[in-house]
Amino acid sequence: MTNPGWGGGPGDGTPPQPRCVRHPDRPTGLSCTRCGRPACPDCLREASVGYHCVDCVAADQRDVRPVRGVAGNTVTATRPTPVVTYALMGANILVFLVTVLQAKSLMNNGAGTINRFTGAATFDSPLFGWWVLSPDDVAQGDWIRLVGSGFLHFGLMHLAVNMFALYILGRDTELILGRSRYLAVYAISLLGGSASVMAFGGSSFTAGASGAIFGIMGAEAVILLKLRRSPAPIIGVIALNVVISVTLPGISFWGHLGGLVAGAAATAALLYAPQWLGAGQDRAKAVRIGWIGLVVVAVATLGVVGVRVVQLRSELGL
């Protein structure tokens, strides 16, 4: 009879030397306090009581059910890095630097001229001219403006204010919703701002991430309601920004309002639709309903754009 976890004695009458069950060539005087098997220091992990071998640690991890957040995302013990928020900030900054280099101006990177006979605009930065939101140009097929305009900014202060707001609001929202859901809400909010400008903003040129950021504000209000906490602080911030949007010239009120409504609607679809449609404790069904809700909000937003495009094409004789 043999025991693979124990080596033979040295042949001089001494007791057999215990050896690590994972490394039979290593003699050890240590053992796992859970299963009792001998283990070398490399195979032991500190536990609340004694040390557990790596096999017992792995078994514990398989038995522990993951903690789920309010949106169904997995919650870890350590605060995850908000990589989506940082990536969005990086993309906005990168686009801004490109427009600055093209226009050769840090504060007037969005400067341009408008032909008073044809109404055509020429910008010092070609990228700015290609992406800035112009309803008439979208109606003529420049669909990239619906998304690209959300990464453009008129000058350094415009960029700084929006990036600071995204940094403050985005990190916590990403933590609660999870990266993929947060990115979806941000994208829908951005489209919501563009759709609102298309429908109600006239023919002015519009740019900035503020529509998407207002959507994140709306998302936070819905999250607080779902968590049964007072949304008063974020509602106060929203109200203050709405007043600023109305009173100060050059700020797109409709872009902000559209982003706010779209972001709140998208988050409500994520957090409340599974409950309303009877998902119960079925997590897979709840996740599926949440994503379907996001698609419905996105399609409705694009529907507003489509209706307005049809109207503009008729007015332009296209």
C-alpha positions as CSV (number, residue, x, y, z in Angstrom):
1,M,0.0,0.0,0.0
2,T,1.4,3.4,-1.0
3,N,0.4,7.0,-0.3
4,P,1.5,9.5,-3.0
5,G,1.5,12.4,-0.6
6,W,4.2,10.8,1.6
7,G,7.7,10.0,0.7
8,G,9.7,7.1,2.1
9,G,12.0,7.5,5.0
10,P,15.7,8.0,4.5
11,G,16.3,4.3,5.3
12,D,17.7,5.0,8.8
13,G,14.6,4.3,10.8
14,T,13.3,7.9,10.8
15,P,9.6,8.5,10.2
16,P,8.6,9.0,6.5
17,Q,8.9,12.6,5.3
18,P,5.7,14.4,4.2
19,R,5.7,15.8,0.7
20,C,3.6,18.3,-1.2
21,V,0.7,16.6,-3.0
22,R,1.2,18.8,-6.0
23,H,5.0,18.7,-5.9
24,P,6.0,15.2,-4.7
25,D,9.7,16.2,-5.0
26,R,9.3,18.9,-2.2
27,P,9.3,17.8,1.4
28,T,7.2,20.0,3.6
29,G,6.0,20.2,7.2
30,L,3.0,22.3,6.2
31,S,-0.6,21.2,5.4
32,C,-3.9,22.6,4.4
33,T,-6.1,23.4,7.4
34,R,-9.2,22.5,5.4
35,C,-8.4,19.2,3.8
36,G,-5.3,18.2,5.8
37,R,-3.1,17.3,2.9
38,P,0.6,18.3,3.0
39,A,1.4,21.2,0.8
40,C,4.5,23.4,0.1
41,P,4.5,27.1,0.7
42,D,3.8,27.8,-3.0
43,C,0.6,25.8,-2.9
44,L,-0.9,27.4,0.2
45,R,-2.9,30.6,0.5
46,E,-3.7,32.5,3.7
47,A,-7.2,32.1,5.0
48,S,-9.3,33.4,7.9
49,V,-8.2,30.3,9.8
50,G,-4.8,28.9,8.9
51,Y,-3.8,28.3,5.3
52,H,-5.8,26.6,2.5
53,C,-4.2,24.8,-0.5
54,V,-4.9,26.1,-4.0
55,D,-7.3,23.3,-4.7
56,C,-9.5,24.2,-1.7
57,V,-9.4,27.9,-2.7
58,A,-10.5,27.1,-6.2
59,A,-13.3,24.9,-4.9
60,D,-14.5,27.8,-2.6
61,Q,-14.5,30.2,-5.6
62,R,-16.7,27.8,-7.6
63,D,-19.2,27.5,-4.8
64,V,-19.6,31.2,-4.2
65,R,-22.4,32.8,-6.3
66,P,-21.4,36.1,-7.9
67,V,-22.9,39.3,-6.5
68,R,-25.1,41.1,-8.9
69,G,-25.7,44.8,-9.2
70,V,-29.0,46.6,-9.7
71,A,-28.5,46.2,-13.5
72,G,-27.6,42.5,-13.3
73,N,-23.8,43.2,-13.8
74,T,-21.3,41.3,-11.7
75,V,-20.0,43.2,-8.6
76,T,-16.4,42.5,-7.5
77,A,-14.9,43.1,-4.1
78,T,-12.5,45.7,-5.5
79,R,-13.7,48.9,-7.3
80,P,-13.1,48.2,-11.0
81,T,-11.4,50.8,-13.2
82,P,-14.0,52.8,-15.2
83,V,-12.3,52.0,-18.5
84,V,-15.2,53.0,-20.7
85,T,-15.4,56.5,-19.1
86,Y,-11.7,57.0,-19.5
87,A,-11.9,55.7,-23.1
88,L,-14.7,58.1,-23.9
89,M,-12.7,61.0,-22.4
90,G,-9.7,60.0,-24.4
91,A,-11.6,59.9,-27.6
92,N,-13.1,63.3,-27.0
93,I,-9.6,64.7,-26.2
94,L,-8.0,63.1,-29.2
95,V,-10.7,64.5,-31.6
96,F,-10.2,67.9,-30.0
97,L,-6.5,67.8,-30.6
98,V,-6.9,66.8,-34.2
99,T,-9.3,69.8,-34.8
100,V,-6.8,72.1,-32.9
101,L,-3.9,71.0,-35.2
102,Q,-6.0,71.4,-38.3
103,A,-7.4,74.9,-37.3
104,K,-4.1,76.0,-35.7
105,S,-6.1,77.4,-32.8
106,L,-6.6,76.1,-29.3
107,M,-9.6,78.3,-28.5
108,N,-11.2,78.7,-32.0
109,N,-10.8,75.2,-33.4
110,G,-14.4,75.3,-34.6
111,A,-14.1,78.6,-36.4
112,G,-15.5,78.8,-40.0
113,T,-17.2,81.0,-42.5
114,I,-20.7,80.7,-44.1
115,N,-21.3,81.7,-47.8
116,R,-24.1,84.1,-47.6
117,F,-25.4,83.2,-51.0
118,T,-25.4,79.4,-50.8
119,G,-25.4,78.9,-47.0
120,A,-22.5,76.5,-47.3
121,A,-20.1,76.5,-44.3
122,T,-16.3,76.1,-44.5
123,F,-14.5,75.3,-41.3
124,D,-10.8,75.8,-40.5
125,S,-10.7,72.2,-39.3
126,P,-11.9,69.8,-42.0
127,L,-12.8,67.2,-39.4
128,F,-15.0,69.8,-37.6
129,G,-16.7,70.6,-40.8
130,W,-17.3,66.9,-41.6
131,W,-18.7,66.0,-38.1
132,V,-20.5,69.0,-36.8
133,L,-24.2,68.4,-36.5
134,S,-26.1,70.2,-39.2
135,P,-29.7,69.0,-39.8
136,D,-29.7,69.9,-43.5
137,D,-26.5,68.0,-44.1
138,V,-27.8,64.9,-42.3
139,A,-30.8,65.0,-44.5
140,Q,-28.5,64.9,-47.5
141,G,-26.8,61.7,-46.2
142,D,-24.1,62.8,-43.8
143,W,-25.2,60.4,-41.1
144,I,-21.8,60.5,-39.4
145,R,-22.7,63.9,-38.0
146,L,-25.3,62.3,-35.6
147,V,-22.5,60.6,-33.7
148,G,-19.4,62.5,-34.6
149,S,-20.8,65.8,-33.3
150,G,-20.8,64.3,-29.9
151,F,-17.0,64.2,-29.9
152,L,-16.4,67.8,-31.1
153,H,-16.0,70.8,-28.9
154,F,-15.9,74.5,-29.5
155,G,-12.6,75.5,-27.7
156,L,-10.7,74.3,-24.7
157,M,-13.2,75.5,-22.1
158,H,-16.1,73.7,-23.7
159,L,-14.0,70.5,-23.7
160,A,-12.8,71.0,-20.1
161,V,-16.3,71.5,-18.7
162,N,-17.7,68.4,-20.5
163,M,-14.8,66.2,-19.6
164,F,-14.9,67.2,-15.9
165,A,-18.7,66.4,-15.8
166,L,-18.1,63.0,-17.6
167,Y,-15.3,62.2,-15.1
168,I,-17.5,62.9,-12.1
169,L,-20.7,61.4,-13.4
170,G,-19.5,58.6,-15.6
171,R,-17.4,56.6,-13.2
172,D,-20.1,55.8,-10.7
173,T,-22.7,55.2,-13.4
174,E,-20.3,52.8,-15.1
175,L,-19.7,51.0,-11.8
176,I,-23.5,50.5,-11.2
177,L,-24.6,49.6,-14.8
178,G,-21.5,47.7,-15.9
179,R,-19.4,48.6,-18.8
180,S,-21.4,47.3,-21.7
181,R,-24.8,48.7,-20.4
182,Y,-23.2,52.0,-19.5
183,L,-21.7,52.4,-23.0
184,A,-25.1,51.6,-24.5
185,V,-26.8,54.2,-22.4
186,Y,-24.1,56.8,-23.3
187,A,-24.5,56.0,-27.0
188,I,-28.3,56.2,-26.9
189,S,-28.1,59.5,-25.0
190,L,-25.7,60.9,-27.6
191,L,-28.2,59.9,-30.3
192,G,-31.1,61.3,-28.3
193,G,-29.4,64.7,-28.2
194,S,-28.8,64.7,-31.9
195,A,-32.3,63.6,-32.6
196,S,-33.7,66.4,-30.5
197,V,-31.6,68.9,-32.3
198,M,-32.7,67.5,-35.6
199,A,-36.4,67.8,-34.6
200,F,-36.4,71.1,-32.8
201,G,-33.0,72.8,-33.1
202,G,-33.4,74.6,-36.4
203,S,-30.6,74.7,-38.9
204,S,-27.8,75.8,-36.5
205,F,-24.5,74.0,-36.1
206,T,-24.2,71.9,-32.9
207,A,-21.4,70.0,-31.3
208,G,-20.4,68.7,-27.9
209,A,-20.6,65.7,-25.5
210,S,-23.1,67.5,-23.3
211,G,-26.1,65.7,-24.7
212,A,-24.6,62.3,-23.7
213,I,-23.6,63.7,-20.3
214,F,-27.2,64.9,-19.7
215,G,-28.2,61.4,-20.5
216,I,-25.9,60.1,-17.8
217,M,-27.5,62.6,-15.4
218,G,-30.9,61.1,-16.3
219,A,-29.5,57.6,-15.8
220,E,-28.3,58.5,-12.3
221,A,-31.7,59.8,-11.4
222,V,-33.4,56.5,-12.5
223,I,-30.7,54.5,-10.7
224,L,-31.4,56.4,-7.4
225,L,-35.1,55.8,-7.8
226,K,-34.4,52.1,-8.3
227,L,-32.2,51.9,-5.3
228,R,-35.0,53.8,-3.3
229,R,-32.8,56.7,-2.6
230,S,-33.6,60.4,-3.0
231,P,-32.8,61.6,-6.5
232,A,-33.0,65.2,-5.2
233,P,-29.3,66.0,-5.6
234,I,-29.0,64.9,-9.2
235,I,-32.3,66.5,-10.0
236,G,-31.0,69.8,-8.6
237,V,-27.9,69.5,-10.8
238,I,-30.1,68.8,-13.8
239,A,-32.4,71.8,-13.0
240,L,-29.4,74.1,-12.7
241,N,-28.0,73.0,-16.0
242,V,-31.4,73.3,-17.7
243,V,-31.6,76.9,-16.5
244,I,-28.1,77.6,-17.8
245,S,-29.0,76.0,-21.1
246,V,-32.0,78.3,-21.4
247,T,-30.4,81.6,-20.2
248,L,-27.0,81.5,-21.8
249,P,-26.6,82.1,-25.6
250,G,-24.8,79.5,-27.7
251,I,-25.9,76.5,-25.6
252,S,-28.1,73.8,-27.2
253,F,-31.1,73.4,-25.0
254,W,-32.7,70.8,-27.3
255,G,-29.5,68.8,-27.4
256,H,-29.3,68.7,-23.6
257,L,-33.0,67.9,-23.2
258,G,-33.0,65.1,-25.8
259,G,-29.9,63.5,-24.2
260,L,-31.6,63.7,-20.8
261,V,-34.8,62.0,-22.0
262,A,-33.0,59.3,-24.0
263,G,-30.6,58.5,-21.2
264,A,-33.4,58.3,-18.6
265,A,-35.5,56.1,-20.9
266,A,-32.7,53.8,-21.7
267,T,-31.8,53.3,-18.0
268,A,-35.5,52.7,-17.1
269,A,-35.6,50.1,-19.8
270,L,-32.7,48.3,-18.2
271,L,-33.8,48.6,-14.6
272,Y,-37.6,48.5,-14.7
273,A,-38.7,46.7,-17.9
274,P,-37.6,43.2,-16.6
275,Q,-39.7,43.8,-13.4
276,W,-42.7,45.1,-15.4
277,L,-42.5,42.1,-17.8
278,G,-42.4,39.5,-15.1
279,A,-38.7,38.3,-15.3
280,G,-38.8,37.6,-11.6
281,Q,-35.7,35.8,-10.4
282,D,-34.8,34.6,-13.9
283,R,-31.6,36.5,-14.4
284,A,-31.1,35.4,-18.0
285,K,-34.6,36.6,-18.9
286,A,-34.1,39.9,-17.1
287,V,-30.9,40.6,-19.0
288,R,-32.5,39.7,-22.3
289,I,-35.5,42.0,-21.6
290,G,-33.1,44.8,-20.5
291,W,-31.2,44.7,-23.8
292,I,-34.4,44.5,-25.8
293,G,-35.5,47.6,-24.0
294,L,-32.3,49.4,-24.9
295,V,-32.9,48.4,-28.6
296,V,-36.4,49.7,-28.5
297,V,-35.3,53.1,-27.1
298,A,-32.5,53.3,-29.7
299,V,-34.9,52.5,-32.5
300,A,-37.4,55.1,-31.3
301,T,-34.6,57.7,-31.2
302,L,-33.5,56.8,-34.7
303,G,-37.2,57.0,-35.7
304,V,-37.3,60.6,-34.7
305,V,-34.3,61.3,-36.9
306,G,-35.8,59.4,-39.8
307,V,-39.1,61.4,-39.6
308,R,-37.2,64.7,-39.5
309,V,-34.9,63.7,-42.4
310,V,-38.0,62.9,-44.5
311,Q,-39.4,66.4,-43.7
312,L,-36.1,68.2,-44.4
313,R,-35.6,66.4,-47.7
314,S,-39.1,67.5,-48.8
315,E,-38.4,71.1,-47.8
316,L,-35.0,71.0,-49.6
317,G,-36.6,69.5,-52.7
318,L,-34.4,66.4,-52.6
